[in-house]
Amino acid sequence: MIHKVQAFIFRFKNNKAQALVFEHDLTKIHQMIRGTVEDLEDLETAVLREVAEESGLKNLKLHEKFGEQLLQVRSGPTRSGPFQDQMHHAFLLECQKDTEDKWTHLAEGSVEENGLKFHFYWAELNDSLIEIVFDDFKVFIPKFIARVKTLSDSCLL
């Protein structure tokens, strides 16, 4: 089975929670960061590596793994490969509030994604996020919102 990590990254800016989203250059799909766990790699290391490779962001605070789901999806960066079973592990990460509002990053790390342009932006973290992002991420959005609200309410940030 293939294991994937999904990075649900948030920040607070002007007292509002925001979620990091990007538009994939080839597919034009809006999504969060996701990637394959490499052999002998633990999940936490994998999610931080994927964030750095796909966005250039480093020094994020990893709060927790908050979910997992078994999915059967088409493989490959454009979702045109054969169907495969994938276990998706969702992680909550916090970014500095002074991170750029928009940027483009040339992906690195995998042969399929090297050199692809990913266009990043911050979206308001609320229920409308479900309408923006690709299907694989939608199952985790309500819990993502709830976890960030809990962190905000408990002043752990």
C-alpha positions in Angstrom: 0.0 0.0 0.0 1.1 3.5 -0.8 1.2 6.0 2.1 0.6 9.7 1.5 1.0 12.6 3.8 -1.3 15.7 3.5 -0.2 19.0 5.0 -3.0 21.2 6.3 -1.1 24.4 6.9 -2.6 27.4 8.6 -1.6 30.9 9.9 -3.3 33.7 11.6 -3.2 37.1 9.9 -5.2 40.1 11.0 -6.9 37.9 13.6 -8.2 35.5 10.9 -7.3 31.9 10.3 -6.0 31.2 6.8 -5.2 27.9 5.0 -2.4 27.5 2.6 -3.7 26.4 -0.9 -1.9 26.1 -4.2 -2.9 25.8 -7.9 -1.2 23.0 -9.7 0.4 24.3 -12.9 -0.6 21.4 -15.1 -4.0 20.4 -13.8 -5.2 23.8 -12.5 -6.6 22.0 -9.5 -6.5 23.8 -6.2 -5.1 21.6 -3.4 -3.0 21.4 -0.3 0.4 19.9 -0.1 0.5 16.1 -0.4 3.2 13.6 -1.2 4.4 10.0 -0.9 6.1 8.6 2.1 9.5 7.3 1.1 10.9 3.9 2.2 12.0 3.9 5.9 10.7 7.4 6.3 8.5 8.3 9.3 5.3 10.2 8.6 6.4 13.4 10.4 9.6 13.6 8.4 7.7 12.9 5.2 5.2 15.7 5.7 7.9 18.3 6.5 10.0 17.2 3.5 7.0 17.4 1.2 6.2 20.9 2.4 9.8 22.0 1.7 9.9 20.4 -1.7 6.5 21.6 -2.9 6.4 25.1 -1.3 9.9 26.0 -0.2 8.6 26.6 3.4 10.7 25.4 6.3 10.5 25.9 10.1 6.8 25.1 10.4 5.4 24.0 13.7 4.0 20.5 13.3 1.1 20.3 15.8 -0.3 16.8 15.2 -1.5 14.1 12.9 -5.3 14.5 13.0 -6.7 11.9 10.6 -6.2 9.2 8.1 -8.3 7.7 5.4 -7.9 4.9 2.9 -8.6 6.1 -0.7 -8.5 4.4 -4.1 -7.2 7.0 -6.5 -5.5 7.3 -9.9 -1.7 7.7 -9.4 0.6 10.4 -10.8 0.7 14.2 -10.6 -2.1 14.5 -13.2 -4.1 11.6 -11.8 -3.9 9.7 -15.1 -2.2 6.6 -13.9 -3.7 3.3 -12.7 -5.9 3.1 -9.6 -4.1 2.3 -6.4 -4.9 2.0 -2.7 -3.4 4.9 -0.7 -3.5 5.6 3.0 -3.7 9.4 3.4 -2.4 10.8 6.7 -3.5 14.4 7.6 -1.2 16.7 9.5 -1.8 20.1 11.1 1.1 22.5 10.6 1.4 26.2 11.6 3.2 28.8 9.5 4.5 32.2 10.5 2.0 35.0 10.0 4.5 37.1 8.1 4.9 34.5 5.3 4.2 36.0 1.8 0.6 36.2 0.8 1.2 34.7 -2.6 4.2 33.1 -4.3 5.2 30.6 -7.0 7.5 27.7 -6.2 9.2 25.3 -8.6 8.6 21.8 -7.1 11.5 19.5 -6.5 12.0 16.0 -5.1 10.2 13.7 -7.5 10.8 13.0 -11.2 7.1 13.7 -11.9 7.0 17.1 -10.2 10.5 18.5 -10.6 10.2 22.0 -12.2 6.4 22.2 -12.0 5.1 25.6 -10.9 2.9 25.6 -7.9 1.1 28.9 -7.3 0.5 29.4 -3.5 -2.0 31.6 -1.8 -3.8 31.9 1.6 -7.6 31.2 1.7 -9.8 32.1 4.6 -10.2 29.0 6.8 -13.9 28.4 6.9 -16.4 26.0 5.4 -16.1 27.5 1.9 -12.6 25.9 1.7 -14.4 22.7 0.8 -15.5 24.4 -2.5 -12.0 25.4 -3.4 -9.9 22.2 -2.9 -9.6 19.0 -4.8 -11.8 16.0 -3.6 -9.0 14.1 -1.8 -8.7 16.9 0.8 -12.4 17.6 1.4 -12.9 14.8 4.0 -10.4 16.5 6.3 -11.5 20.1 6.0 -14.1 20.1 8.8 -11.6 18.6 11.3 -8.9 21.0 10.1 -11.2 23.9 10.8 -12.2 22.5 14.2 -8.5 21.8 15.2 -7.4 25.3 14.3 -10.3 26.8 16.2 -9.5 24.7 19.3 -5.8 25.8 19.2 -7.0 29.4 18.8 -9.5 29.2 21.7 -6.9 27.6 24.0 -4.3 30.2 23.2 -1.7 27.5 22.4 -0.5 29.5 19.4 
